[in-house]
Amino acid sequence: MTQLTAVYMEQNYPEKFPPDLAIPSAISTVQGIVVNLKSKRDTYQPEWFKRCLTNITIDVREVVHLLRDGWINHAFRLIDDLYKLGDAIDAEQKKRRSEAPWPNPVDRIENDLEILYRKIAFAKRTNGARHSL
C-alpha cells in the first residue's frame, strides 16, 4: 500500500482501513524516509547538515523498532523530538542562507514525517479499538 493510498483510506474510510496494515504502512513510510535521507547525505551538503541527517536517520530507524515492538506512544514522542530537530535545522538553514544560499532539502523530510505521524496516530487508534473489543 502506498503512502498516499494509506492516508486517503485513513481519512475517507477509517472503518474499512485494515488495522493490521496501519503499522506496516507506517514502517514503509519510515523506510522511505531513511532512503531519502541517505540520498541527501550522499550528495554534496554542508557537513553540519550531514550530521543532522545522520541523527534523524538513527531516530527514524528507532521508530521502526518501537512500532514493531508495539510501543506506539514512545514512537510519538520520538517523532515529536524529530520535529524539534527539524525546527532546529530550519533555524540553522535560515541563518546560513543569509550567508550563502543553497537549496532546501528539509521540506520533503517534514512532509514524510507528517505522513508518518498520521499513520502512527491511526495505528494507535485502531490498536486501541481492537483491544477494547
C-alpha positions as semicolon CSV with decimal commas, in nm:
position;residue;x (nm);y (nm);z (nm)
1;M;0,000;0,000;0,000
2;T;0,148;0,333;-0,097
3;Q;0,171;0,625;0,141
4;L;-0,092;0,832;-0,035
5;T;-0,333;0,539;-0,054
6;A;-0,289;0,473;0,317
7;V;-0,352;0,837;0,408
8;Y;-0,652;0,857;0,172
9;M;-0,806;0,538;0,314
10;E;-0,746;0,655;0,669
11;Q;-0,913;0,991;0,610
12;N;-1,206;0,879;0,396
13;Y;-1,282;0,522;0,500
14;P;-1,150;0,468;0,853
15;E;-1,392;0,182;0,912
16;K;-1,260;-0,003;0,604
17;F;-0,890;0,061;0,655
18;P;-0,746;-0,268;0,784
19;P;-0,592;-0,212;1,129
20;D;-0,332;-0,481;1,060
21;L;-0,191;-0,266;0,777
22;A;-0,154;0,050;0,986
23;I;0,181;-0,031;1,143
24;P;0,336;-0,194;0,831
25;S;0,227;0,113;0,635
26;A;0,400;0,340;0,889
27;I;0,711;0,120;0,875
28;S;0,709;0,150;0,496
29;T;0,698;0,529;0,532
30;V;0,993;0,515;0,772
31;Q;1,193;0,310;0,524
32;G;1,117;0,567;0,254
33;I;1,239;0,844;0,485
34;V;1,563;0,655;0,552
35;V;1,629;0,612;0,178
36;N;1,554;0,980;0,116
37;L;1,787;1,085;0,397
38;K;2,066;0,861;0,268
39;S;2,043;1,010;-0,080
40;K;2,057;1,362;0,066
41;R;2,352;1,272;0,287
42;D;2,541;1,122;-0,008
43;T;2,500;1,434;-0,222
44;Y;2,703;1,743;-0,159
45;Q;2,568;1,910;0,151
46;P;2,733;2,110;0,429
47;E;2,893;1,894;0,698
48;W;2,662;2,020;0,975
49;F;2,362;1,914;0,765
50;K;2,506;1,566;0,708
51;R;2,544;1,526;1,085
52;C;2,180;1,629;1,137
53;L;2,066;1,381;0,873
54;T;2,264;1,105;1,042
55;N;2,090;1,183;1,373
56;I;1,749;1,187;1,205
57;T;1,822;0,855;1,033
58;I;1,914;0,694;1,365
59;D;1,595;0,825;1,529
60;V;1,376;0,723;1,237
61;R;1,515;0,369;1,247
62;E;1,440;0,364;1,619
63;V;1,077;0,448;1,531
64;V;1,067;0,126;1,325
65;H;1,185;-0,078;1,624
66;L;0,931;0,090;1,852
67;L;0,648;0,024;1,607
68;R;0,745;-0,340;1,561
69;D;0,753;-0,386;1,939
70;G;0,415;-0,213;1,980
71;W;0,547;0,094;2,164
72;I;0,331;0,342;1,976
73;N;0,334;0,614;2,244
74;H;0,714;0,607;2,251
75;A;0,717;0,636;1,871
76;F;0,501;0,950;1,903
77;R;0,748;1,103;2,149
78;L;1,040;1,025;1,922
79;I;0,863;1,184;1,626
80;D;0,800;1,495;1,838
81;D;1,176;1,504;1,900
82;L;1,233;1,470;1,526
83;Y;1,005;1,769;1,463
84;K;1,209;1,972;1,714
85;L;1,528;1,868;1,536
86;G;1,366;1,971;1,207
87;D;1,286;2,313;1,356
88;A;1,647;2,347;1,469
89;I;1,765;2,258;1,117
90;D;1,528;2,518;0,970
91;A;1,663;2,786;1,204
92;E;2,021;2,692;1,115
93;Q;1,938;2,694;0,744
94;K;1,786;3,042;0,764
95;K;2,094;3,169;0,941
96;R;2,331;3,009;0,689
97;R;2,121;3,104;0,385
98;S;2,174;3,467;0,464
99;E;2,548;3,395;0,434
100;A;2,538;3,163;0,129
101;P;2,213;3,037;-0,027
102;W;2,161;2,667;-0,106
103;P;1,852;2,456;-0,185
104;N;1,616;2,344;0,092
105;P;1,621;1,963;0,125
106;V;1,424;1,961;0,453
107;D;1,076;2,020;0,307
108;R;1,038;1,662;0,182
109;I;1,158;1,521;0,515
110;E;0,899;1,727;0,703
111;N;0,626;1,609;0,466
112;D;0,729;1,245;0,519
113;L;0,734;1,294;0,896
114;E;0,382;1,438;0,883
115;I;0,258;1,134;0,690
116;L;0,435;0,904;0,937
117;Y;0,282;1,089;1,233
118;R;-0,068;1,044;1,088
119;K;-0,007;0,675;1,022
120;I;0,114;0,614;1,376
121;A;-0,184;0,807;1,515
122;F;-0,413;0,586;1,311
123;A;-0,230;0,273;1,426
124;K;-0,274;0,387;1,785
125;R;-0,648;0,448;1,736
126;T;-0,710;0,116;1,563
127;N;-0,489;-0,075;1,806
128;G;-0,681;0,071;2,100
129;A;-1,012;-0,010;1,932
130;R;-0,904;-0,370;1,877
131;H;-0,807;-0,414;2,241
132;S;-1,134;-0,266;2,364
133;L;-1,341;-0,530;2,183
